[in-house]
Amino acid sequence: MKCSTILFLKFLLLSNFVIAETIPTKSKILKQSSDCIKDSQTQVCKELVSEIEKLQLVVFDQNRFKCQSSLLGLQSEIIEAYYLKNFLNKRISFMIPYVIKNC
């Protein structure tokens, strides 16, 4: 029993270490999002989607659901801009003002 408790505590500490990665700032996300929506740069936009996912988890733990929903919408716009870059000539973000307001 003592061994399993120690293993559980080690797992808990290691999992918190992984979660403790750097979370990008809101201004950095907004700047990169605007750039990605205007001109979808392959690697930058892929990384941004992942960074927004991390931030969504943080705000979810804080019960900030409006912010989480706004981030999800922004993430969707980035994915859309990335995959539909050949179909859309001019893209604008509808979600950036909501991220600013709710986060």
Buried (B, 14 or more C-beta within 10 A) or exposed (E): EEEEEEEEEEEEEEEEEEEEEEBBEBEEBBEBBEBBBEEBBEEEBBBBBEBBEEBBEBBEEEEBEEBBBBBBBBBEBBBBBBEEBEEEEEBEBEBBEBBEEBB
